[in-house]
Amino acid sequence: MSNNTRHTIEELTINLQQIANGDEQAFRRLFLFYSPRLNQFAFSIVKTKEASAEIVDDVFIRLWKQREKAAAIGNIRVYLYVAVKNGSLNYLSAKAQRQFTEPFGHFDVELSTDQSPDQQMISAELQAKITAAVESLPPRCKMIFKLVREDGLRYKDVAEILNLTVNTVDAQMVIAVKRISEKVQSHFSAFPRREVKK
């Protein structure tokens, strides 16, 4: 675990205690930190941005109303994702009452377009191939890949959020990485090899 990640987790743990004590600024920091990704997660299920925002807002409103219990939450990330998942399924009503472990064929996961400095160094063509490879993944595989790679969740957390086993998450990530690697390899194999003079 990097120092930055550890610092963030420690900071949020402190915030939970502050929230339990009624600190509105600590609650606002928590909301600003998590709401963008939670909105994306909700949108992948309910398909409307208005409903997604409403679901996420409701989760945070409930958390604030029950703030005295906040310090007892063991893993705030899992707590929030599960709450948003449940709120999204409730929004979909009877149609979404099926087990969340079923194939996610009706979900449309939107991948973030934000790029880190190292991603900006990748050629546009290669980036396009990687994006195409991710988009071609089966829906459940793509959702798991997004939660792990984009949202930074651990396999254990993703398994808990989606009601899957850690082995299933691991297997889906292996599939995702393999398919993306194949696309990348095909990109590099398209370039002619130069003879190296000895």
C-alpha positions as a Markdown table, in Angstrom:
| # | Residue | x | y | z |
|---|---|---|---|---|
| 1 | Met | 0.0 | 0.0 | 0.0 |
| 2 | Ser | 1.4 | 3.4 | -1.0 |
| 3 | Asn | 1.9 | 6.2 | 1.5 |
| 4 | Asn | -0.7 | 8.3 | -0.4 |
| 5 | Thr | -3.3 | 5.5 | -0.2 |
| 6 | Arg | -2.6 | 4.9 | 3.5 |
| 7 | His | -2.8 | 8.7 | 4.2 |
| 8 | Thr | -6.2 | 8.9 | 2.4 |
| 9 | Ile | -7.6 | 5.9 | 4.3 |
| 10 | Glu | -6.3 | 7.3 | 7.6 |
| 11 | Glu | -7.8 | 10.7 | 6.7 |
| 12 | Leu | -11.2 | 9.2 | 5.9 |
| 13 | Thr | -11.1 | 7.2 | 9.2 |
| 14 | Ile | -10.5 | 10.5 | 11.0 |
| 15 | Asn | -13.3 | 12.1 | 9.1 |
| 16 | Leu | -15.7 | 9.3 | 10.1 |
| 17 | Gln | -15.0 | 10.1 | 13.8 |
| 18 | Gln | -15.4 | 13.8 | 13.0 |
| 19 | Ile | -18.7 | 13.1 | 11.2 |
| 20 | Ala | -19.9 | 11.1 | 14.2 |
| 21 | Asn | -19.2 | 14.3 | 16.2 |
| 22 | Gly | -21.3 | 16.4 | 13.8 |
| 23 | Asp | -18.5 | 18.0 | 11.8 |
| 24 | Glu | -20.2 | 19.2 | 8.6 |
| 25 | Gln | -16.8 | 20.0 | 6.9 |
| 26 | Ala | -15.6 | 16.5 | 7.4 |
| 27 | Phe | -18.9 | 15.2 | 5.9 |
| 28 | Arg | -18.5 | 17.5 | 2.9 |
| 29 | Arg | -15.0 | 16.2 | 2.3 |
| 30 | Leu | -16.2 | 12.7 | 2.4 |
| 31 | Phe | -19.1 | 13.5 | -0.1 |
| 32 | Leu | -16.8 | 15.3 | -2.5 |
| 33 | Phe | -14.2 | 12.5 | -2.4 |
| 34 | Tyr | -16.7 | 9.6 | -3.2 |
| 35 | Ser | -19.7 | 11.1 | -5.0 |
| 36 | Pro | -18.3 | 11.3 | -8.5 |
| 37 | Arg | -17.4 | 7.5 | -8.7 |
| 38 | Leu | -20.5 | 6.5 | -6.8 |
| 39 | Asn | -22.6 | 8.5 | -9.4 |
| 40 | Gln | -20.8 | 6.6 | -12.2 |
| 41 | Phe | -21.5 | 3.3 | -10.4 |
| 42 | Ala | -25.2 | 4.1 | -10.0 |
| 43 | Phe | -25.5 | 5.3 | -13.6 |
| 44 | Ser | -24.1 | 1.9 | -14.8 |
| 45 | Ile | -27.2 | 0.3 | -13.1 |
| 46 | Val | -30.1 | 2.8 | -13.5 |
| 47 | Lys | -29.1 | 4.4 | -16.8 |
| 48 | Thr | -30.2 | 8.0 | -15.9 |
| 49 | Lys | -28.0 | 10.7 | -14.5 |
| 50 | Glu | -30.8 | 12.3 | -12.5 |
| 51 | Ala | -31.7 | 9.1 | -10.7 |
| 52 | Ser | -28.0 | 8.3 | -10.1 |
| 53 | Ala | -27.5 | 11.6 | -8.4 |
| 54 | Glu | -30.6 | 11.2 | -6.4 |
| 55 | Ile | -29.6 | 7.7 | -5.2 |
| 56 | Val | -26.1 | 8.9 | -4.2 |
| 57 | Asp | -27.5 | 12.0 | -2.4 |
| 58 | Asp | -30.0 | 9.8 | -0.5 |
| 59 | Val | -27.1 | 7.5 | 0.7 |
| 60 | Phe | -25.2 | 10.5 | 2.0 |
| 61 | Ile | -28.4 | 12.0 | 3.6 |
| 62 | Arg | -29.0 | 8.8 | 5.4 |
| 63 | Leu | -25.4 | 8.7 | 6.5 |
| 64 | Trp | -25.6 | 12.2 | 7.9 |
| 65 | Lys | -28.9 | 11.5 | 9.7 |
| 66 | Gln | -27.3 | 8.5 | 11.3 |
| 67 | Arg | -24.0 | 10.2 | 11.8 |
| 68 | Glu | -23.6 | 9.1 | 15.4 |
| 69 | Lys | -23.0 | 5.5 | 14.0 |
| 70 | Ala | -20.4 | 6.7 | 11.4 |
| 71 | Ala | -17.4 | 5.9 | 13.5 |
| 72 | Ala | -18.5 | 2.2 | 13.7 |
| 73 | Ile | -18.3 | 1.7 | 10.0 |
| 74 | Gly | -15.5 | -0.7 | 9.3 |
| 75 | Asn | -14.9 | 0.0 | 5.6 |
| 76 | Ile | -16.5 | 3.3 | 4.3 |
| 77 | Arg | -15.8 | 2.5 | 0.7 |
| 78 | Val | -17.6 | -0.8 | 0.8 |
| 79 | Tyr | -20.4 | 0.7 | 2.9 |
| 80 | Leu | -21.0 | 3.4 | 0.3 |
| 81 | Tyr | -20.8 | 1.2 | -2.8 |
| 82 | Val | -23.2 | -1.4 | -1.2 |
| 83 | Ala | -25.6 | 1.3 | -0.2 |
| 84 | Val | -25.6 | 2.8 | -3.7 |
| 85 | Lys | -26.0 | -0.7 | -5.2 |
| 86 | Asn | -29.0 | -1.4 | -3.0 |
| 87 | Gly | -30.5 | 2.0 | -3.7 |
| 88 | Ser | -30.1 | 1.5 | -7.5 |
| 89 | Leu | -31.7 | -1.9 | -7.3 |
| 90 | Asn | -34.6 | -0.5 | -5.3 |
| 91 | Tyr | -35.0 | 2.2 | -7.9 |
| 92 | Leu | -35.3 | -0.4 | -10.6 |
| 93 | Ser | -37.9 | -2.1 | -8.5 |
| 94 | Ala | -39.3 | -5.5 | -9.7 |
| 95 | Lys | -37.1 | -5.6 | -12.8 |
| 96 | Ala | -33.9 | -5.4 | -10.7 |
| 97 | Gln | -35.0 | -7.6 | -7.8 |
| 98 | Arg | -33.1 | -10.5 | -9.3 |
| 99 | Gln | -29.8 | -11.6 | -7.7 |
| 100 | Phe | -27.0 | -9.1 | -8.4 |
| 101 | Thr | -24.8 | -12.2 | -9.1 |
| 102 | Glu | -26.6 | -12.8 | -12.4 |
| 103 | Pro | -24.8 | -11.7 | -15.6 |
| 104 | Phe | -24.8 | -7.9 | -15.8 |
| 105 | Gly | -26.0 | -7.9 | -19.4 |
| 106 | His | -28.3 | -4.9 | -18.9 |
| 107 | Phe | -25.6 | -2.7 | -17.3 |
| 108 | Asp | -23.6 | -0.2 | -19.3 |
| 109 | Val | -20.4 | 0.7 | -17.5 |
| 110 | Glu | -19.0 | 4.0 | -18.5 |
| 111 | Leu | -15.3 | 4.2 | -18.1 |
| 112 | Ser | -13.7 | 7.4 | -16.9 |
| 113 | Thr | -12.0 | 9.6 | -19.6 |
| 114 | Asp | -9.7 | 11.2 | -17.1 |
| 115 | Gln | -6.1 | 10.3 | -17.9 |
| 116 | Ser | -3.1 | 10.2 | -15.7 |
| 117 | Pro | 0.3 | 11.6 | -16.9 |
| 118 | Asp | 1.6 | 8.1 | -17.8 |
| 119 | Gln | -1.6 | 7.4 | -19.8 |
| 120 | Gln | -1.1 | 10.6 | -21.8 |
| 121 | Met | 2.3 | 9.3 | -22.9 |
| 122 | Ile | 0.6 | 6.3 | -24.6 |
| 123 | Ser | 0.0 | 6.8 | -28.3 |
| 124 | Ala | -3.5 | 7.7 | -29.3 |
| 125 | Glu | -3.7 | 4.6 | -31.4 |
| 126 | Leu | -2.6 | 2.3 | -28.6 |
| 127 | Gln | -5.0 | 4.0 | -26.2 |
| 128 | Ala | -7.8 | 3.5 | -28.6 |
| 129 | Lys | -7.0 | -0.2 | -28.8 |
| 130 | Ile | -6.9 | -0.5 | -25.0 |
| 131 | Thr | -10.3 | 1.3 | -24.7 |
| 132 | Ala | -11.8 | -0.9 | -27.4 |
| 133 | Ala | -10.5 | -4.0 | -25.6 |
| 134 | Val | -12.1 | -2.8 | -22.3 |
| 135 | Glu | -15.3 | -1.9 | -24.1 |
| 136 | Ser | -15.5 | -5.4 | -25.7 |
| 137 | Leu | -15.3 | -7.1 | -22.3 |
| 138 | Pro | -18.5 | -8.9 | -21.1 |
| 139 | Pro | -20.5 | -6.5 | -18.9 |
| 140 | Arg | -19.7 | -8.2 | -15.6 |
| 141 | Cys | -16.0 | -8.4 | -16.5 |
| 142 | Lys | -16.0 | -4.8 | -17.5 |
| 143 | Met | -17.7 | -3.7 | -14.3 |
| 144 | Ile | -15.2 | -5.6 | -12.1 |
| 145 | Phe | -12.3 | -4.2 | -14.2 |
| 146 | Lys | -13.6 | -0.7 | -13.7 |
| 147 | Leu | -14.1 | -1.0 | -9.9 |
| 148 | Val | -10.6 | -2.5 | -9.5 |
| 149 | Arg | -8.6 | -0.4 | -11.9 |
| 150 | Glu | -10.5 | 2.9 | -12.0 |
| 151 | Asp | -12.0 | 3.1 | -8.5 |
| 152 | Gly | -9.1 | 1.5 | -6.8 |
| 153 | Leu | -11.1 | -1.1 | -4.9 |
| 154 | Arg | -9.5 | -4.3 | -3.6 |
| 155 | Tyr | -10.7 | -7.7 | -4.9 |
| 156 | Lys | -12.1 | -8.4 | -1.5 |
| 157 | Asp | -14.1 | -5.2 | -1.6 |
| 158 | Val | -15.4 | -5.8 | -5.1 |
| 159 | Ala | -16.5 | -9.3 | -4.2 |
| 160 | Glu | -18.4 | -7.9 | -1.2 |
| 161 | Ile | -20.1 | -5.2 | -3.2 |
| 162 | Leu | -21.2 | -7.5 | -6.0 |
| 163 | Asn | -21.9 | -10.5 | -3.9 |
| 164 | Leu | -19.3 | -12.6 | -5.7 |
| 165 | Thr | -16.4 | -14.7 | -4.4 |
| 166 | Val | -12.8 | -13.3 | -4.5 |
| 167 | Asn | -11.9 | -16.1 | -6.8 |
| 168 | Thr | -14.6 | -15.0 | -9.3 |
| 169 | Val | -13.3 | -11.4 | -9.2 |
| 170 | Asp | -9.7 | -12.7 | -9.7 |
| 171 | Ala | -10.8 | -14.9 | -12.6 |
| 172 | Gln | -12.7 | -12.0 | -14.3 |
| 173 | Met | -9.6 | -9.7 | -13.9 |
| 174 | Val | -7.4 | -12.4 | -15.5 |
| 175 | Ile | -9.8 | -12.5 | -18.4 |
| 176 | Ala | -9.8 | -8.7 | -18.7 |
| 177 | Val | -6.1 | -8.3 | -18.5 |
| 178 | Lys | -5.5 | -11.2 | -21.0 |
| 179 | Arg | -7.9 | -9.6 | -23.6 |
| 180 | Ile | -6.4 | -6.2 | -23.2 |
| 181 | Ser | -2.8 | -7.6 | -23.4 |
| 182 | Glu | -3.8 | -9.4 | -26.7 |
| 183 | Lys | -5.0 | -6.1 | -28.2 |
| 184 | Val | -1.8 | -4.4 | -27.1 |
| 185 | Gln | 0.4 | -7.2 | -28.5 |
| 186 | Ser | -1.4 | -7.0 | -31.8 |
| 187 | His | -0.6 | -3.2 | -31.8 |
| 188 | Phe | 3.1 | -3.8 | -31.4 |
| 189 | Ser | 3.2 | -6.7 | -33.8 |
| 190 | Ala | 1.9 | -4.4 | -36.5 |
| 191 | Phe | 5.2 | -2.5 | -36.5 |
| 192 | Pro | 8.1 | -4.1 | -38.6 |
| 193 | Arg | 11.1 | -5.2 | -36.5 |
| 194 | Arg | 14.3 | -3.4 | -37.3 |
| 195 | Glu | 17.5 | -5.4 | -37.7 |
| 196 | Val | 19.9 | -4.7 | -34.8 |
| 197 | Lys | 23.5 | -4.5 | -36.1 |
| 198 | Lys | 26.0 | -6.3 | -33.9 |
